[in-house]
Amino acid sequence: MSIGIVTFVKDKSLIIRNAAEIKLDLFRRIDRLKEADLEKAYNEFIALLNTTSPYKMSKAEKAAIDEVDNVFVYPDTTPL
């Protein structure tokens, strides 16, 4: 079941955002960085994009996702 990209906000509610919203959010956050922080973030981001192997979640990350999965009620996607 695909529900889009889910992210947590400070009040711990869930929101679903599309790719355009995510790109705009990233752009705004990057635009506010100081030069030294921008360079550091850029280097880390490029390193992440250049990795040859897919990211592997830690046990703690998997457990957190499983916990949310057990709490989140997915909307009914049954066709009418």
Biopython code that builds the backbone (N, CA, C, O; Angstrom):
import numpy as np
from Bio.PDB.StructureBuilder import StructureBuilder

atoms = [
    (1, "MET", "N", (0.843, -1.163, 0.000)),
    (1, "MET", "CA", (0.000, 0.000, 0.000)),
    (1, "MET", "C", (0.893, 1.232, 0.000)),
    (1, "MET", "O", (1.771, 1.355, 0.854)),
    (2, "SER", "N", (0.689, 2.135, -0.930)),
    (2, "SER", "CA", (1.479, 3.351, -1.008)),
    (2, "SER", "C", (0.670, 4.518, -0.470)),
    (2, "SER", "O", (-0.427, 4.797, -0.953)),
    (3, "ILE", "N", (1.218, 5.203, 0.538)),
    (3, "ILE", "CA", (0.495, 6.340, 1.112)),
    (3, "ILE", "C", (1.239, 7.646, 0.904)),
    (3, "ILE", "O", (0.793, 8.681, 1.401)),
    (4, "GLY", "N", (2.340, 7.638, 0.199)),
    (4, "GLY", "CA", (3.116, 8.845, 0.010)),
    (4, "GLY", "C", (4.238, 8.915, 1.025)),
    (4, "GLY", "O", (4.537, 7.939, 1.712)),
    (5, "ILE", "N", (4.842, 10.059, 1.107)),
    (5, "ILE", "CA", (5.961, 10.252, 2.016)),
    (5, "ILE", "C", (5.419, 10.826, 3.314)),
    (5, "ILE", "O", (4.748, 11.858, 3.321)),
    (6, "VAL", "N", (5.718, 10.149, 4.402)),
    (6, "VAL", "CA", (5.194, 10.560, 5.702)),
    (6, "VAL", "C", (6.329, 11.163, 6.506)),
    (6, "VAL", "O", (7.446, 10.646, 6.499)),
    (7, "THR", "N", (6.052, 12.234, 7.183)),
    (7, "THR", "CA", (7.057, 12.871, 8.016)),
    (7, "THR", "C", (6.437, 13.280, 9.343)),
    (7, "THR", "O", (5.231, 13.508, 9.429)),
    (8, "PHE", "N", (7.255, 13.369, 10.362)),
    (8, "PHE", "CA", (6.785, 13.797, 11.673)),
    (8, "PHE", "C", (7.008, 15.290, 11.808)),
    (8, "PHE", "O", (8.018, 15.819, 11.346)),
    (9, "VAL", "N", (6.078, 15.956, 12.431)),
    (9, "VAL", "CA", (6.238, 17.363, 12.755)),
    (9, "VAL", "C", (6.344, 17.492, 14.266)),
    (9, "VAL", "O", (6.155, 16.510, 14.983)),
    (10, "LYS", "N", (6.642, 18.678, 14.758)),
    (10, "LYS", "CA", (6.935, 18.852, 16.178)),
    (10, "LYS", "C", (5.819, 18.374, 17.090)),
    (10, "LYS", "O", (6.098, 17.873, 18.180)),
    (11, "ASP", "N", (4.562, 18.512, 16.680)),
    (11, "ASP", "CA", (3.473, 18.072, 17.551)),
    (11, "ASP", "C", (3.180, 16.585, 17.389)),
    (11, "ASP", "O", (2.182, 16.080, 17.904)),
    (12, "LYS", "N", (4.052, 15.892, 16.673)),
    (12, "LYS", "CA", (3.993, 14.451, 16.473)),
    (12, "LYS", "C", (2.790, 13.989, 15.663)),
    (12, "LYS", "O", (2.452, 12.806, 15.683)),
    (13, "SER", "N", (2.142, 14.901, 14.955)),
    (13, "SER", "CA", (1.092, 14.474, 14.044)),
    (13, "SER", "C", (1.747, 14.077, 12.727)),
    (13, "SER", "O", (2.877, 14.476, 12.445)),
    (14, "LEU", "N", (1.057, 13.314, 11.947)),
    (14, "LEU", "CA", (1.599, 12.851, 10.678)),
    (14, "LEU", "C", (1.045, 13.684, 9.540)),
    (14, "LEU", "O", (-0.136, 14.029, 9.525)),
    (15, "ILE", "N", (1.912, 14.005, 8.583)),
    (15, "ILE", "CA", (1.448, 14.669, 7.381)),
    (15, "ILE", "C", (2.018, 13.929, 6.182)),
    (15, "ILE", "O", (3.093, 13.334, 6.253)),
    (16, "ILE", "N", (1.292, 13.975, 5.098)),
    (16, "ILE", "CA", (1.744, 13.346, 3.864)),
    (16, "ILE", "C", (2.100, 14.466, 2.896)),
    (16, "ILE", "O", (1.292, 15.359, 2.644)),
    (17, "ARG", "N", (3.321, 14.412, 2.354)),
    (17, "ARG", "CA", (3.781, 15.464, 1.461)),
    (17, "ARG", "C", (4.181, 14.868, 0.130)),
    (17, "ARG", "O", (4.683, 13.746, 0.063)),
    (18, "ASN", "N", (3.954, 15.623, -0.923)),
    (18, "ASN", "CA", (4.369, 15.154, -2.236)),
    (18, "ASN", "C", (5.788, 15.630, -2.531)),
    (18, "ASN", "O", (6.368, 16.386, -1.752)),
    (19, "ALA", "N", (6.337, 15.192, -3.643)),
    (19, "ALA", "CA", (7.727, 15.491, -3.983)),
    (19, "ALA", "C", (7.963, 16.992, -4.117)),
    (19, "ALA", "O", (9.007, 17.482, -3.686)),
    (20, "ALA", "N", (7.035, 17.730, -4.697)),
    (20, "ALA", "CA", (7.217, 19.172, -4.868)),
    (20, "ALA", "C", (7.309, 19.881, -3.523)),
    (20, "ALA", "O", (8.118, 20.795, -3.361)),
    (21, "GLU", "N", (6.494, 19.474, -2.561)),
    (21, "GLU", "CA", (6.536, 20.081, -1.226)),
    (21, "GLU", "C", (7.868, 19.776, -0.530)),
    (21, "GLU", "O", (8.431, 20.635, 0.149)),
    (22, "ILE", "N", (8.354, 18.568, -0.703)),
    (22, "ILE", "CA", (9.628, 18.171, -0.094)),
    (22, "ILE", "C", (10.774, 18.975, -0.693)),
    (22, "ILE", "O", (11.646, 19.456, 0.031)),
    (23, "LYS", "N", (10.773, 19.123, -2.024)),
    (23, "LYS", "CA", (11.822, 19.898, -2.689)),
    (23, "LYS", "C", (11.800, 21.354, -2.235)),
    (23, "LYS", "O", (12.854, 21.945, -1.996)),
    (24, "LEU", "N", (10.621, 21.930, -2.116)),
    (24, "LEU", "CA", (10.503, 23.314, -1.683)),
    (24, "LEU", "C", (10.993, 23.473, -0.239)),
    (24, "LEU", "O", (11.687, 24.436, 0.086)),
    (25, "ASP", "N", (10.624, 22.518, 0.622)),
    (25, "ASP", "CA", (11.077, 22.556, 2.006)),
    (25, "ASP", "C", (12.595, 22.480, 2.067)),
    (25, "ASP", "O", (13.223, 23.252, 2.792)),
    (26, "LEU", "N", (13.197, 21.555, 1.311)),
    (26, "LEU", "CA", (14.659, 21.441, 1.285)),
    (26, "LEU", "C", (15.295, 22.730, 0.786)),
    (26, "LEU", "O", (16.268, 23.205, 1.373)),
    (27, "PHE", "N", (14.761, 23.301, -0.289)),
    (27, "PHE", "CA", (15.303, 24.536, -0.847)),
    (27, "PHE", "C", (15.295, 25.647, 0.200)),
    (27, "PHE", "O", (16.292, 26.347, 0.377)),
    (28, "ARG", "N", (14.178, 25.806, 0.888)),
    (28, "ARG", "CA", (14.062, 26.871, 1.893)),
    (28, "ARG", "C", (15.047, 26.667, 3.037)),
    (28, "ARG", "O", (15.676, 27.617, 3.505)),
    (29, "ARG", "N", (15.175, 25.422, 3.480)),
    (29, "ARG", "CA", (16.113, 25.147, 4.582)),
    (29, "ARG", "C", (17.554, 25.390, 4.145)),
    (29, "ARG", "O", (18.344, 25.961, 4.896)),
    (30, "ILE", "N", (17.895, 24.960, 2.940)),
    (30, "ILE", "CA", (19.246, 25.144, 2.415)),
    (30, "ILE", "C", (19.530, 26.634, 2.223)),
    (30, "ILE", "O", (20.633, 27.100, 2.511)),
    (31, "ASP", "N", (18.547, 27.370, 1.744)),
    (31, "ASP", "CA", (18.717, 28.796, 1.484)),
    (31, "ASP", "C", (19.024, 29.588, 2.752)),
    (31, "ASP", "O", (19.659, 30.640, 2.676)),
    (32, "ARG", "N", (18.589, 29.107, 3.908)),
    (32, "ARG", "CA", (18.813, 29.805, 5.181)),
    (32, "ARG", "C", (20.163, 29.468, 5.825)),
    (32, "ARG", "O", (20.545, 30.096, 6.812)),
    (33, "LEU", "N", (20.885, 28.491, 5.281)),
    (33, "LEU", "CA", (22.154, 28.083, 5.892)),
    (33, "LEU", "C", (23.241, 29.137, 5.718)),
    (33, "LEU", "O", (23.293, 29.838, 4.707)),
    (34, "LYS", "N", (24.102, 29.233, 6.719)),
    (34, "LYS", "CA", (25.297, 30.069, 6.609)),
    (34, "LYS", "C", (26.264, 29.348, 5.680)),
    (34, "LYS", "O", (26.142, 28.142, 5.464)),
    (35, "GLU", "N", (27.228, 30.087, 5.128)),
    (35, "GLU", "CA", (28.131, 29.532, 4.127)),
    (35, "GLU", "C", (28.857, 28.275, 4.599)),
    (35, "GLU", "O", (28.935, 27.294, 3.860)),
    (36, "ALA", "N", (29.385, 28.294, 5.813)),
    (36, "ALA", "CA", (30.128, 27.124, 6.330)),
    (36, "ALA", "C", (29.198, 25.920, 6.483)),
    (36, "ALA", "O", (29.572, 24.793, 6.158)),
    (37, "ASP", "N", (27.992, 26.165, 6.977)),
    (37, "ASP", "CA", (27.025, 25.072, 7.139)),
    (37, "ASP", "C", (26.556, 24.555, 5.785)),
    (37, "ASP", "O", (26.322, 23.359, 5.617)),
    (38, "LEU", "N", (26.421, 25.465, 4.818)),
    (38, "LEU", "CA", (26.021, 25.070, 3.468)),
    (38, "LEU", "C", (27.069, 24.151, 2.848)),
    (38, "LEU", "O", (26.727, 23.138, 2.237)),
    (39, "GLU", "N", (28.333, 24.501, 3.003)),
    (39, "GLU", "CA", (29.401, 23.679, 2.445)),
    (39, "GLU", "C", (29.416, 22.289, 3.082)),
    (39, "GLU", "O", (29.582, 21.283, 2.393)),
    (40, "LYS", "N", (29.243, 22.245, 4.396)),
    (40, "LYS", "CA", (29.213, 20.957, 5.098)),
    (40, "LYS", "C", (28.021, 20.121, 4.632)),
    (40, "LYS", "O", (28.170, 18.936, 4.331)),
    (41, "ALA", "N", (26.839, 20.737, 4.573)),
    (41, "ALA", "CA", (25.638, 20.024, 4.135)),
    (41, "ALA", "C", (25.789, 19.548, 2.690)),
    (41, "ALA", "O", (25.390, 18.433, 2.352)),
    (42, "TYR", "N", (26.360, 20.390, 1.850)),
    (42, "TYR", "CA", (26.562, 20.025, 0.448)),
    (42, "TYR", "C", (27.447, 18.793, 0.334)),
    (42, "TYR", "O", (27.119, 17.849, -0.385)),
    (43, "ASN", "N", (28.564, 18.803, 1.043)),
    (43, "ASN", "CA", (29.492, 17.665, 0.977)),
    (43, "ASN", "C", (28.826, 16.379, 1.470)),
    (43, "ASN", "O", (29.010, 15.316, 0.878)),
    (44, "GLU", "N", (28.058, 16.479, 2.545)),
    (44, "GLU", "CA", (27.368, 15.294, 3.058)),
    (44, "GLU", "C", (26.285, 14.817, 2.087)),
    (44, "GLU", "O", (26.114, 13.615, 1.882)),
    (45, "PHE", "N", (25.566, 15.752, 1.498)),
    (45, "PHE", "CA", (24.501, 15.408, 0.558)),
    (45, "PHE", "C", (25.074, 14.748, -0.696)),
    (45, "PHE", "O", (24.541, 13.747, -1.172)),
    (46, "ILE", "N", (26.153, 15.308, -1.224)),
    (46, "ILE", "CA", (26.797, 14.721, -2.410)),
    (46, "ILE", "C", (27.332, 13.327, -2.091)),
    (46, "ILE", "O", (27.209, 12.415, -2.908)),
    (47, "ALA", "N", (27.921, 13.158, -0.915)),
    (47, "ALA", "CA", (28.418, 11.838, -0.519)),
    (47, "ALA", "C", (27.264, 10.839, -0.452)),
    (47, "ALA", "O", (27.402, 9.692, -0.876)),
    (48, "LEU", "N", (26.134, 11.281, 0.082)),
    (48, "LEU", "CA", (24.959, 10.414, 0.164)),
    (48, "LEU", "C", (24.467, 10.033, -1.233)),
    (48, "LEU", "O", (24.147, 8.870, -1.479)),
    (49, "LEU", "N", (24.405, 10.995, -2.139)),
    (49, "LEU", "CA", (23.940, 10.722, -3.499)),
    (49, "LEU", "C", (24.906, 9.829, -4.278)),
    (49, "LEU", "O", (24.491, 9.100, -5.178)),
    (50, "ASN", "N", (26.175, 9.885, -3.936)),
    (50, "ASN", "CA", (27.185, 9.115, -4.660)),
    (50, "ASN", "C", (27.402, 7.712, -4.110)),
    (50, "ASN", "O", (28.219, 6.963, -4.646)),
    (51, "THR", "N", (26.694, 7.346, -3.063)),
    (51, "THR", "CA", (26.893, 6.005, -2.515)),
    (51, "THR", "C", (26.431, 4.967, -3.527)),
    (51, "THR", "O", (25.458, 5.176, -4.251)),
    (52, "THR", "N", (27.136, 3.856, -3.566)),
    (52, "THR", "CA", (26.803, 2.805, -4.520)),
    (52, "THR", "C", (25.871, 1.765, -3.937)),
    (52, "THR", "O", (25.224, 1.023, -4.676)),
    (53, "SER", "N", (25.798, 1.705, -2.619)),
    (53, "SER", "CA", (24.914, 0.725, -2.004)),
    (53, "SER", "C", (23.719, 1.436, -1.379)),
    (53, "SER", "O", (23.840, 2.565, -0.904)),
    (54, "PRO", "N", (22.577, 0.778, -1.382)),
    (54, "PRO", "CA", (21.395, 1.402, -0.782)),
    (54, "PRO", "C", (21.563, 1.563, 0.724)),
    (54, "PRO", "O", (22.299, 0.812, 1.364)),
    (55, "TYR", "N", (20.881, 2.536, 1.270)),
    (55, "TYR", "CA", (20.936, 2.789, 2.703)),
    (55, "TYR", "C", (20.315, 1.625, 3.458)),
    (55, "TYR", "O", (19.261, 1.117, 3.074)),
    (56, "LYS", "N", (20.965, 1.207, 4.526)),
    (56, "LYS", "CA", (20.433, 0.134, 5.362)),
    (56, "LYS", "C", (20.067, 0.717, 6.712)),
    (56, "LYS", "O", (20.893, 1.328, 7.389)),
    (57, "MET", "N", (18.828, 0.520, 7.087)),
    (57, "MET", "CA", (18.354, 1.046, 8.359)),
    (57, "MET", "C", (18.925, 0.257, 9.528)),
    (57, "MET", "O", (19.168, -0.946, 9.436)),
    (58, "SER", "N", (19.130, 0.964, 10.617)),
    (58, "SER", "CA", (19.577, 0.313, 11.839)),
    (58, "SER", "C", (18.379, -0.390, 12.486)),
    (58, "SER", "O", (17.233, -0.172, 12.092)),
    (59, "LYS", "N", (18.654, -1.222, 13.465)),
    (59, "LYS", "CA", (17.571, -1.899, 14.184)),
    (59, "LYS", "C", (16.648, -0.882, 14.848)),
    (59, "LYS", "O", (15.431, -1.062, 14.875)),
    (60, "ALA", "N", (17.236, 0.187, 15.384)),
    (60, "ALA", "CA", (16.431, 1.225, 16.047)),
    (60, "ALA", "C", (15.502, 1.922, 15.039)),
    (60, "ALA", "O", (14.347, 2.211, 15.353)),
    (61, "GLU", "N", (16.009, 2.187, 13.838)),
    (61, "GLU", "CA", (15.179, 2.825, 12.805)),
    (61, "GLU", "C", (14.038, 1.904, 12.379)),
    (61, "GLU", "O", (12.897, 2.339, 12.225)),
    (62, "LYS", "N", (14.365, 0.632, 12.194)),
    (62, "LYS", "CA", (13.326, -0.339, 11.815)),
    (62, "LYS", "C", (12.262, -0.452, 12.907)),
    (62, "LYS", "O", (11.068, -0.519, 12.616)),
    (63, "ALA", "N", (12.702, -0.471, 14.150)),
    (63, "ALA", "CA", (11.764, -0.566, 15.281)),
    (63, "ALA", "C", (10.861, 0.661, 15.334)),
    (63, "ALA", "O", (9.669, 0.540, 15.615)),
    (64, "ALA", "N", (11.416, 1.839, 15.068)),
    (64, "ALA", "CA", (10.620, 3.073, 15.083)),
    (64, "ALA", "C", (9.562, 3.040, 13.987)),
    (64, "ALA", "O", (8.423, 3.447, 14.213)),
    (65, "ILE", "N", (9.928, 2.563, 12.809)),
    (65, "ILE", "CA", (8.969, 2.466, 11.705)),
    (65, "ILE", "C", (7.889, 1.446, 12.033)),
    (65, "ILE", "O", (6.708, 1.687, 11.785)),
    (66, "ASP", "N", (8.288, 0.312, 12.589)),
    (66, "ASP", "CA", (7.309, -0.702, 12.976)),
    (66, "ASP", "C", (6.343, -0.162, 14.025)),
    (66, "ASP", "O", (5.147, -0.451, 13.987)),
    (67, "GLU", "N", (6.871, 0.626, 14.964)),
    (67, "GLU", "CA", (6.026, 1.208, 16.005)),
    (67, "GLU", "C", (4.987, 2.151, 15.397)),
    (67, "GLU", "O", (3.815, 2.116, 15.772)),
    (68, "VAL", "N", (5.417, 2.980, 14.470)),
    (68, "VAL", "CA", (4.488, 3.902, 13.808)),
    (68, "VAL", "C", (3.487, 3.112, 12.978)),
    (68, "VAL", "O", (2.298, 3.431, 12.964)),
    (69, "ASP", "N", (3.960, 2.092, 12.295)),
    (69, "ASP", "CA", (3.074, 1.257, 11.477)),
    (69, "ASP", "C", (1.969, 0.629, 12.322)),
    (69, "ASP", "O", (0.837, 0.480, 11.862)),
    (70, "ASN", "N", (2.298, 0.265, 13.547)),
    (70, "ASN", "CA", (1.317, -0.366, 14.429)),
    (70, "ASN", "C", (0.323, 0.633, 14.999)),
    (70, "ASN", "O", (-0.766, 0.245, 15.424)),
    (71, "VAL", "N", (0.681, 1.916, 15.016)),
    (71, "VAL", "CA", (-0.179, 2.948, 15.586)),
    (71, "VAL", "C", (-0.984, 3.664, 14.512)),
    (71, "VAL", "O", (-2.147, 4.000, 14.731)),
    (72, "PHE", "N", (-0.379, 3.900, 13.354)),
    (72, "PHE", "CA", (-1.011, 4.666, 12.288)),
    (72, "PHE", "C", (-2.164, 3.879, 11.676)),
    (72, "PHE", "O", (-2.014, 2.705, 11.335)),
    (73, "VAL", "N", (-3.300, 4.523, 11.540)),
    (73, "VAL", "CA", (-4.464, 3.897, 10.905)),
    (73, "VAL", "C", (-4.493, 4.356, 9.460)),
    (73, "VAL", "O", (-4.705, 5.536, 9.179)),
    (74, "TYR", "N", (-4.281, 3.428, 8.549)),
    (74, "TYR", "CA", (-4.260, 3.776, 7.133)),
    (74, "TYR", "C", (-5.691, 3.999, 6.643)),
    (74, "TYR", "O", (-6.608, 3.275, 7.031)),
    (75, "PRO", "N", (-5.870, 5.005, 5.790)),
    (75, "PRO", "CA", (-7.209, 5.244, 5.253)),
    (75, "PRO", "C", (-7.649, 4.057, 4.399)),
    (75, "PRO", "O", (-6.824, 3.372, 3.794)),
    (76, "ASP", "N", (-8.926, 3.832, 4.360)),
    (76, "ASP", "CA", (-9.468, 2.744, 3.554)),
    (76, "ASP", "C", (-9.245, 3.054, 2.087)),
    (76, "ASP", "O", (-9.707, 4.079, 1.587)),
    (77, "THR", "N", (-8.542, 2.177, 1.402)),
    (77, "THR", "CA", (-8.245, 2.400, -0.018)),
    (77, "THR", "C", (-9.079, 1.482, -0.902)),
    (77, "THR", "O", (-8.775, 1.305, -2.082)),
    (78, "THR", "N", (-10.129, 0.898, -0.334)),
    (78, "THR", "CA", (-10.975, 0.001, -1.117)),
    (78, "THR", "C", (-11.767, 0.817, -2.137)),
    (78, "THR", "O", (-12.409, 1.804, -1.779)),
    (79, "PRO", "N", (-11.723, 0.406, -3.409)),
    (79, "PRO", "CA", (-12.494, 1.128, -4.436)),
    (79, "PRO", "C", (-13.991, 1.082, -4.123)),
    (79, "PRO", "O", (-14.500, 0.089, -3.603)),
    (80, "LEU", "N", (-14.671, 2.158, -4.445)),
    (80, "LEU", "CA", (-16.110, 2.203, -4.201)),
    (80, "LEU", "C", (-16.867, 1.374, -5.187)),
    (80, "LEU", "O", (-18.094, 1.304, -5.122)),
]
sb = StructureBuilder()
sb.init_structure("model")
sb.init_model(0)
sb.init_chain("A")
sb.init_seg("    ")
for serial, (resi, resn, name, xyz) in enumerate(atoms, 1):
    if name == "N":
        sb.init_residue(resn, " ", resi, " ")
    sb.init_atom(name, np.array(xyz, "f"), 0.0, 1.0, " ", f" {name:<3s}", serial, name[0])
structure = sb.get_structure()
